[in-house]
């Protein structure tokens, strides 16, 4: 796991905890709803960040594969 993945997991966990706390507090429904919406927004942002990191990692992997495919099979015997 990369640090980006761990950060995403922590952010999503914090969002879930915020929703749980908001649901357990004795406050008016509007405040709880706003807290839940904010937590959902944070979770969505974390998922977008994770998707972006995944796309970057895939692009890097593809670039490495392309470079490996064009490299000579035995560099010491290359003309």
Order of alpha helices (4+ residues) and beta strands (2+ residues): alpha-alpha
